[in-house]
Amino acid sequence: MKRHAVHGSPATFQALLSRLTGQDDLCIGTPVAGRTRLETETLLGVFVNSLVLRGDLSGAPTFSELLRRVRRTTVESLVRQDLPFEKIVETLRPARDPSVHPLFQTMFVLQSGARDVPALPDVEAEPWTSTSGRRRST
């Protein structure tokens, strides 16, 4: 079960989007740190790149099958994460509309590490520890 933790969240998100939109071919964006080379690890600055993760929910896959598909897509995308997003857009030449992103309209961001629970008006929140031992907000 542990090996699916990273892929389970995007898979769940894609399943929800598919259910809400009625689409079985979805593209979501996700940021990557952009520090894949040893020489960039100590540099200051932002090296974030956006990856496009295409979700294939055709054929009504089981959740286990969806996890396999998301894992495959994520691994393939991570292998090419050094390719600048701008170059992908330049090569694909999608129809452009300044009001929307050229390749995806929703982004999935998975944060790691402990976070403080935000203070929101009229909302009570407290930290929640999952069975995996990670701290989450509810």
N, C-alpha and C positions, 0 to 999 in steps of 0.2 A: 504494500500500500504506500509506503514511504516514497518509492520511486515515482509515483504519480502525483505527488504533492504540488510540484511546480506546474504541471500540465493540467491538473484537475481544475484549478481556478479559471484559466482561459477557456477550457472545455465547457465548464458550467456557464460561463459568460456567453459563449457562442451559442449554447443550447437555449439559453434564455432569449438572446437576440433573435434566433431563428423562430422561436415560438411566438415572440411579439410581432415580428415582421412578416412571417410566413415565407421567408427566404431560406434556401438551403445552401446558398453560396455566399459566404460573408467574408469581408476583409476587415480585420481590426488592426490597429497599430499598437505597438508596444515599444517603449524606449529601452535602449541598451547603453551601458556605460561608455563604450567606445575606448576602452583601455585594454586592448588585447595584446599589445606589444610591451615587453619589459621596459623599454625606454620611455614609455608614456606614463608608467605607474607613479612616478614621483613628480610629474609636472602638475602645476596648478592650472585650473581652468576647466571649462566644461567641454566634454568630448561626446556628448550624447548624440546618438543616431537613432532614427526611427526604423523599426522593422515592420513590414507588412506581413501579417499572419493570415493566410487565406483558410477559412474554415469550410470544409466540405461536409455538410450534413445531409447529403443526398442518400436516398435509400433507407431512411429511418434507422440510422445505426444505433446499436445499443450504446450505453454510456462507455463501456469498456472499449468498444470499437472507436468511438469518438475520441477517447483518451489516446489510443494508438495513432489515430490520424493527426491529432494536435501535436503529439510528441514528435512524429515524423516531420511535420511542417516546421515546428519550432527548431529542431536540430538542423534542418536544411537551411533555415533562415539564419541561425547563429553562425553557421559556417561562412556565410557571406556578409556578416555584419559590418565588415570594414568598407564595404562598397557604399559610398555616400548616397544618401537618399535622393539628393538632387540629380545624381547620375541616372538612377532608376527612372525617375520622372522624365528626365530628358530622353532616355532611350524608349520608354513606353509611349510617350506623347499622348497621355489621356486627354479627353475633352476637358477643358479648363473652365471652371466657374469660380470667380474670386470669393464667392460666399461659402464654398466647401473645400475641404482638403482634397487633393487630386487622387489619392488612392484609398483612403478610408475615411469614414465619418465618425468613428468612435475609437477611443484609445483605452487599452487595458494597462494599468500600471500596478505591478505587484511590488509593494514596499517590504523590505526586510528590516529587522531590528525593532526594538521597543519604541513605541510612540506614546506620547501623552494623549489622553482622551480629550478631545476638543470640548470646550464649554460652549454649548448652544442654548439659546433661550428656549424655555419650555420643553427641553429634552433632558432626560436623565440617562447618563451613560456611565458604564463602569468597565474596567478591563475584564476580559474573559480569556481564560487559558484553555486552549483546545486540548484534545487528547494527545496531540503531537507535542505538547509542551510549549507551543508558541503563544505569545501574548497577542490578543486581538481585542478590538473594541466592538461592543455590541450596541 
